[in-house]
Amino acid sequence: MKFRTLALSFALALGAAAAQAQVAVSDTDGNGTFSIEEMTAAYPDMSAPLFSQIDVDGSGEIDADELQAARENGLIG
């Protein structure tokens, strides 16, 4: 019984750690949003169509909410 509890706890901890692992995107120009260049630095496979899909409001920049939504929807890791 102790082993099962320990094994389950370990598995849950690993799953939580994997869920927390996210790529850090740097706002190099300090404007509070992420350009395609900043996104490409963090996500080398970033394409213009994917960037446009993430940029829901069409501003040409990705804000924190759009970035979080893209992560939650599996568009980026």
Secondary structure as UniProt FT lines:
FT   HELIX           2..20
FT   TURN            28..29
FT   HELIX           36..42
FT   TURN            44..45
FT   HELIX           48..54
FT   TURN            56..57
FT   HELIX           64..72
FT   TURN            73..74
//
